[in-house]
Amino acid sequence: MASRDHLVRGLWTLFEPIHAVTYFSDESRTAFADIGLTRYWDGYFAGRAAPLGAVTGAPVTAIFSGFAPMLVERALPAVWATATPAQVLVARSVGAASTLRTLVPDEGVAVQAVAALAPIAAEVDTIGRPLAAANRALPLEADPYRALWQAAATLREHRGDGHVLALVTEQIAGLTTIVLRSGLDLDSSSMKRSRGWSDDEWDAEQSDLVDRGLLDSHGHITAAGREAIDRAEQLTNRLASAPWSGLSDTRLLAVATALAPLAKACAPLFPQPNPIGMPSPWDAAADPTGASVLEAPAPPSASGMASGPAVGMASMNASGGAIR
C-alpha cells in the first residue's frame, strides 16, 4: 500500500489544477482587467497577495520565493491605488469560478467536490504558513464553484508555504530553485525572463551551484542536486500531510474521486510538460495506490519541454513541486 505522504501528493495533483485556472484562463484575465489590472503581473501578484491585505513587494518576494524583487515591486504596492484587496479578492473568485463553471457545467459535481474539500481546507495548520493562513481566514462563498476554488486555493497555498520551508531547509530556495530546476526539467531562457532575473544574477547563481556541486559545468543537474530536490519534495509531502491525517485511506480516495472530474476538465488548460511544472492529475479510480504519481520532478520526455512565453502563463512561483 502506498504511504500516506504519497497519496497526499496524489491529491495535490487534483486540487492544484483547480486552483491554477486563475493563472491560465481568459475569464480570470478578464476579471482582473475589469477592475483596472490589465497587465498580467498586476493581476498575478495582486490576486495571490490580496488575502494578506495591501502588502508591499518585499514580503511578497520572500513569501512567494523565486521572483526577482524588481519584478514584484513593479506591481506592489502600486496596484492597490487601482484596486483594493477586497476588489481583487472578488475578481479572482469571479474569474476562477467562471472558468470552472464553463469547464464543468454540472453544478452537482462542484457541490460534491466542495463537500469533500472545504472541511479539510478549513482545518489546515497555519503556523509559519502566511498564505495558507490568509486564505483560510476568508469566508466560504455560497456559490459552489467559488467555494471550491477557494478551498483548493487554501490547500494549494498550504502546500506551497510548506514547500518554501522545505527549499529553505535544503538551502535551494528563491532564485536557486529556478536555476537548479532549469538544470533538470525547465527551460532556462523562459524562466529567467519570466521571473525577472538579469543575466548577471542568473549566471552568478549558476556559478554558485556549480561550486556547490549541484550543477555541472554545462548547467545540468548533478546527482547531488537531484538528491537535494528529492529531499525537498519528500519534506514537502510530509509537511502537507497534516490536514489529511484524520481521514482513512478509503475517505482520502473518496475525496480524490470527487475532485477527479474537475481536475481532468482543467488539465487541457495546461500543456504537458507545462511551464509551471504541474504533473498530470492522478486517476485514483484506475490507480488507487497512486503508483502513477511521481515522487519528484522528472526530466522532460523525449517529446520535448514546454518553454512557454516569456511572460504571462509561463511565469509562476515555486510550490509543492510545481513552479508557480
N, C-alpha and C positions, 0 to 999 in steps of 0.2 A: 504493500500500500504506500502511496506517495506520502511524504511528510506534510504536516500542516503548512509549513512555510511554502512548500511547492504549490499546494493548492491555492494558497492566498496569492501567490504570484500569478497563478492562472486567472484568478478573479480580477486582478489588476488589468489583464488584457481585455476584460469585458467592460469595466467602468471607465477605463482610460479613453477609449474611442467615443463614448457617450459625452464625456467632458470635452474632448478635443475638437468637437464640431465648432466650438466657439472661435477657434483659430483658423478654421478652414472654410467655413460656409459663407456663401454670398449673403444669406439672411443676417448673419452676425455682423458682417462688414457694414451692411445697410443700416442695421440698428444703431451702430456706433456713429455712422455718418449722419444719421438723423438728429443726433444731439450735438453735432458740430465736430466730432472726432473723425475727420475724413482721412487722416494719414494712418496707415496701418499700425505703426508703432504707438501712436497715441491711444488707439483703441486697445492694443495688446497690453501695454503697461498699466493704463488706467483700469482696464477690465479686470486684470488679475489682482491689482493692488487695491481696488475700491473697498473691499471688506475691511481693510486696515485704516480707512479714512483718507484724508488729504495728505498722504505721506509724500516725502521728498525722495529724491533719487538715491541718496546714499544707502538708506536701509533697504530699499528695493534691490539695489545691486547686490547687497550682502545676502538677502533672503532668497532671491531668485537663483543666484550663482551662475556664472558663465558669460554674462553680458559685460561689455566694456562700459565703464562708468559714463563715458561721454554719450553713448547711445541712450542710456536710461535717462540721463539728465537733460537730453533734448526734449523729452516728453514730460518729465516730472521735475518740479511741481506745476509747470506751465499749464498742463491740461485742466487743472482744477479751476482756472479762470474761465474756461469754456463750458465745462460741465461739472457739476458737483458729484461727489462719490455716490450720493443717493440716485442721481440720474443715471450714472454709469451702471450701477447695480441693476436698475430696471432694464437698461438697454441690453446688457449682456444676457439677462434672463430671457427677455423677449426674443432676441436673435437666436439663442440656442434652442429655445422651445419651439420656435417656428421651424427651425431646421429639423428637429426631431419629429415634429408633427407631420412634416412633409415626407420624411423617410419612413415613418411608421404611423400611418393614419388611423390604425385601430387603437383607440384610446384605452381599451381594455388591457392591451399589452403594457402600456405605460403605467396604468394603475397597479397592475400586478408587480411590475418592477419596483415601483415606489414602495409598495407594501413590504417588499423583501429588503430593499436597500436603506430606506430612510431610518429605520430603528438602529441600524448598525452605524450609520453616519452620525447619528445623534449621540453616540456613546464613545466617539474616538477620544483617545488620550491626547492632551494638547500641551503639556509642559514641554517647552523647547520647540514647539511647532506653531509658529505665528500664523501661517496661512491657514492651517487646519483650524486653529482656534477662532480666527476671524470669520471663516466660512461657517463653522458650526454654530456660531452665535446668531447667524441670520435666521429670521423666521422661515418656517417651511411654508411654501406657497400652496394655494388651493389648487391651481391648475396642475394636473398630474405631470405634464411634460416639464413645466418649470420646476416642480418639486423634484422630479427625477434628476434633472440636470444639476440642481443644487446639491443633492445627496452625492451624486457622482463627483462633483467638484470638491466637496469636503473630503471624501475619501482619497481622491487624487492628490489633493494638496497635503493631506496627512502623510501619504506615502512619499510625496516629493520632499516634504520637510525632513523626513527620516533619511531619505537618500542623500540630501545635502550633509546631514550629520555623518553618514557613512563615508562620504567622499572626504570630508574634513578629517575623519579618523585615519583614513589612508593617505592623507596629505596629497590628494589629487582633485581638490575642489576648484571651482572657478574656471579660469582660462585653462588650467591644467587638464581638466576633464575634456574640454573640447579638443585640445591638441592631441591628447592621448587617444581619444576615441577616433580622431581623424587618422591615426595610425592603424586603426582596426577596421572600422565599418562606416565611416562618414567621409564626405568629400571636403577636403581641407579648404579649397578655394571658396566654396559657397558658405561654409561655416564661418570662415574668417570674416567675409564681407557681412554676412547676416548678423553676426554678433558684435560687429563694430570695432574689431581689433585691427590695429595697424600692422603692416608687415614687420616692423621692428619689434613690436610687442610679441607677435606670433613667433618670430624667429628666435627671440630670446627665450621664450618658454620652451620651444622645441629643443634648443641647445641645452637647457637645464634638464629636460627629460632624458636627453642622451647621456648627460653626465650622471644622472641618477640610475642609468641602466634600464629605463622603462621604454625607451625608443632606441632603435639602432641609427646608424649614421645616415640612413636613407629615409628616416622618418617613419619606419614601420615598427609596430609594437613588438616588444620582446616578450620572452616567457615571463620575466619579472613584471612587466607591465600588464600582461594578461592576468597574472595572479592578483595584482592589486585591484583590477577591475572586478574580478571574480569575488574577492573578499568583500568589496564594497557592495556588490549585488547580494551576497549572502546576508550581510548585515542589514541591508535594506529590507530584505524579506522578513528577517526576524523582527525588525522594528515596526513593520507593517502588520504584524500578526495579532496584536492585542485586541483590536475591535472585533475580531472573528473568534476569539478564544472561547466564548460561551456557546458557540454553535457546534453541533455534532457534524461529522463529515457528511451525513445524509442531508442535514439542513443546509450546509455550505453548498452542496451540489444543487440543492433546490434553488438557492439564490442565483447560482451560475446559470441554471436553466431559465430563470425568469429574465436575466439580463441578455442572454444569448441572442434573441431575435433583434434587439436594438443594436447590440454591438455589431452583429452581422450586417444590419442595414446601414450602419455608419461607415463600415470598413471601406466601401468604394470611394469615399471622400479622400482617402489616404493612399497614395501609391505604395506598393511593396517592392523593394525596400522603400521606406519613406524618409523624408528629411528630418523627422523627429525621432527616428529610431524605434517607433512603436511596432511591436510584433502583431501578427495576425491573431484574431480573437480565439480563445480556447473553445473548442466544441466539447463541452462537458458531457453531452448525451452520448457522443461517439467515443469519447476518451475520458471516462470518469476518473482515471488515475492521474490525469494530467501529464501523460508521457510525452505529448507533443509540445508542452510548454518548455521553452528554452530557459535554462538556468541563468544565462547571462547574455549580453550582446554577442553576436557572432559576425564573422567576416561576411561581406556581401556575397550573394550567389553568383554563379557564373553568368547569369543574365545581366549582371551589371548593377551598379549603385545608383540610386536616385539622388542626383545632386540638387535638384530643385532650383528655383530662382534665388537671386541674391537677397531678396527682401521678402516680406510678407510671409507666405505659408512655409517657407523653408527656415524659419527663424524663431525657434522656441528655446525653452530653457531645460537644463538637465534635471530629470526627476525620475526616480524609480526605474532606471534602465532606459527610459526614453530621454531624448534630447529635446527639451521644450523651451 
